[in-house]
Amino acid sequence: MRRLLCTLLLLLASPAMAAELKLASWNIAWLTLRPAGDPDLPRDVRPRAEADLAALAGYARRLDADVVALQEVDGPKAAARIFDPAAYAFFFAHERDIQRTGFAVRRGLRVVQNPDLAALDLYPNSRHSLRRGTDITVEAAGQHLRLLSVHLDAGCRDAPLASADRDCESLDRQARILADWAMARRDEGIGFAILGDFNRAVGSPDDDLLRRLAPAGPLRRATEGFSDPCWAGARHPRRFIDHILLGGPAVGWMQPDSLRVLVYAERERSWRSRLSDHCPLSVLLRLP
């Protein structure tokens, strides 16, 4: 009888465990296996040493997320030096850029890779083009979750998007493209999330970028109300430029107070380039 009771308890617990999904985003800052002097690398970019890759892999194990939206990663081979390829499958935008967006997804989850959101690369033929969005659908606990990993244009951190500035103009165009993508997901009735490096210090719900996305319906910004502890000095808090935006039914799936930022133990300034100038952030979703 006791053995039967334990078995029943395990069966009851299994659906609840299967319905929890840890969703993360991490810009790993020029993660590439290309050697120093490669013509596609900026002169000031120093490839990671083996010790640096090992340290990053340690943080990936500590993160222990089910799905990680990646930015600035030079494809699956580079990602496999940080995430165990026996545990994670990799999905990247179909382009040659070193700073690619992508995903590391825990094996066992069903994933479909959708066409890239190529329109985010506003200057595809230029030497310093922008990044495509990587678009996947993950199935867990019978629910489908559409995910978009993005790395938006830099240079318009908090200025009005209507500024007479090329970077702000570009970010405004990208925000409208994201709004169209999000509205299509709303019309599908599917839960969705836009994750990644927005290069935008969103300070309030009235921020121009969020106003551009407003037609897609209510969005939940996981970082709202929090400051970013990643490489934060003692004198002032930092505003997040990495964000996780949930939409559609997924607005109600995020567990309260589940936002976490995995801060590096290393504090010396040299580690900012050896690890990343961004820390991974994550949330927990409870899928119904």
N, C-alpha and C positions, 0 to 999 in steps of 0.2 A: 504493500500500500504506500509506504514511504517513497519507494522508487517511482511508482506511478505518479505520485503527487509532484515529485521533482520534475518528471518529464512533462507534465501538464504545465507547470510553471515556466519551463523553458520554452514550450510552444507558445504560451501567451506572451512571453517577453520578446520573442523573435520579431514579430511584425513591428513593434515599437523601435527596436534597434535598427531594422532595415529601413525605416522611414526617416532616420536622421542622416543628414548630409552636411558635411563640413565643406564649405565653399570658401576659397581663398583667392587672393591676387598678389602677385609678386613681380616687380620689375627688378631683374637681376643685373641690370646695367652692363651692357656690352659683353654679355656672356658668349664667348666664342672660343673655338679651339684653333683658330687661325694663328699663325706665328707672327711675332713682331715684324714689322716691315711689310706686311701684306698690303698691297696697294688699295684695298677696299677699307682698310682701317685708318682712322685718323691718327696722326703722328703721336698724339698725347695719350692714346689708349694702350695700356700695357696688358697683354694677355695674362690670365690668371696662372699662378704657379700651382703645382700639385697640392701644396698645403692649403692654398686658398680654396681650391675645388673641394678638398676634403672638409674644410670648415663649412662651406656652403651646403654640402651633402648632410652634414650633421644637423644644420638648421632645418633642412627639408624633412629629415626624420622627425625632428621635434614638432614641426608644423603638423605633420600627419593628417593632411587634408585629403578628402575624397576627390575634389576637383580643384585644380590650381590654374587660374588664368595667368599666363606668363607674358612678359614684355621684355624686349631687348635681348632675346635669346636667338642664337644663330642655328635654329633647327633642332631636330630630334637628337642628333649625336651630342650636341652640347648639353641639351636637357638631360640626357642619360648619364652625364657625369655628376649630376646633382640629385636626380630622382632615380631610384632603383628601377631599371627597365623591366625587371621581373615583377614589380608591383604596379608600375604605371605604364599606360599607353600614351603616346604623344600625337598631338594634332596641331599642325602649323599652317599659317597662311601660305598660299602657293605663290611665293615670290622669292627673289634672290637676295633681298636686303639682309644685312646682318642683324639689324634691330627688328626682328620679327615678333609678331604676337602669336600666341598659341595656347595650348592647354596641356597639362599633365593630368590624366584621369586614372583613378584607381582601377586596375583590372578587375573584371567582374561586373562593372557597370556597363550597360548597353549604351553605345554612343554612335550617333550619325554625324558625320561632318557635312555641314551645309556649304554652299558656295561662299567664298570670301565676301566680306563687305568691301569690295575693291574700291568703291567710290570714295572711301575715306582717304585714299591716297590721291590727293588733289593734283599732285605734280608727278605722275608716274614715270615720265621720261627725263626728269632732272636727276643730276648726280645725287643730290640730297633729297630724295623723295620722302613723302610721309608714309605712314604705315597702314596697311590694310587691317581690317578687323577679321579675326578668326571666329567663325560661327559654328557652334555645335549644338546638338540636341542630346540631352542625357535622360535616360529612363531609369527611374528608381521608384520602388514601391508602387509600380503601376502608374506613376505620374511622369509626365514629360516636362522637362525644363529646358528652355532655349537659352543659350549662353553666348555672349559676345565679348571677346577679349579685345580691348582697344588700347591704343597709345596715341593720344591726340597731339596736335601741334603745340609746341612750346612757345613761350614768349608773350602770352596774354594771361598771366597768372590771375590777375584780379581787375584789370581794366575793363571798361564797358566793351562789349563785343562790337558795338557800333563805332568804335574808335577808328580814326584814320591811320590804321596800322596794319601791315600785311598779316602779321601773326593773328591779330584779333579778327581780321576779316576771314582768315582761313579757319580759325576755330569756330566762328559763326557758321560758316558753310558746313563744317563737320557736324556741328550740333543739329543742324537741320536734317542732315543725312541720318543721324542717329534717331531723330524724332520720327522720320519716315519708317525706319526699321522697327522702332518700338510700336508705332501705330499698327503696323502689319501684324505684329505679335498680339496686340490687343484685339484686333479683328479676328484672329485665330482662336482667341480665348485661352491661350497657353500661358503658363507662368514663365517669366523671363527675367534675365539679369544682364546688366551691362557692367563689366568689371574692368579695372585696369588703371593705367596712368592717364588721367584726364589733363594733366598739366594745368589744372585750374583749382585755385584755392577757394573752393566754394564756402562762403562765409555765412550764408543765410538762405532760406527757402526762396528768396526773391532774386537770387543770382541769375544773371542773364542766361547762363547755360541751362539752368533748370527751367527757366521760363520758355526756352526754345523746346524743351522736351515735354512741357505741360500738356500739349494736345494728346499725348499718348495715355493720358489718364493719371491717376495717383501713382507716384513713385515713392519708394521708401529708400532713403539714403542711409546706409548703415553707419556712416561716419558723422551723421548730423548730431551736433551738440558735444562733440569730442574734439580734443586737440591731438595732434600726432606726436607721440613720444619718440619717434625714430630720429636719432641723432639730435634730439632737442637739447638746447643749451639750458643752463640754469636760470637765465634771465627772462626768457619769454617762451610761451608755447608756440608750436608750429601748427599751421593749418594743413589739413590733409590736401594733397593733390591726387592721391590714389583713392578711388572710391568703389563701392559696390552699390549699384542701384537696382532695386528689385521692382518688378512691375507685374501687372495682371494678378492672377491668383497668388503668385509668390510674395506679394506684399504682406500677406498674412502668415507666411511660412517661417519668417525669421524669428528665432527665439529671442525674447527680450534679454537685453544685457549680454548678448553673446559675442559682440564685437571684441576681437583680440588683435593686438599687434605684437608680433614676436620680435622683441628688441634684442639687438646683438649685445653680447657680453663685452666684446672688444670695444674699447672707447677711444683708442688712439686714432688720430685723424687719418693716418695711412690706410686704416681698415675700410674707410669709405669706398676706396677704389678696389680694395682686395675682396671685399664682400659685395656691397652695393650701397648706394646712397638712398635706397628705398628698403623698408622692412616689409615682410609679408604681413598682410592683414587678413582676417578670416571671420566668418560668421557661421552659426549653426542654423540649418533649416530643418523644420519638422514637417515632412510631407504627409498630407492626410491619406 
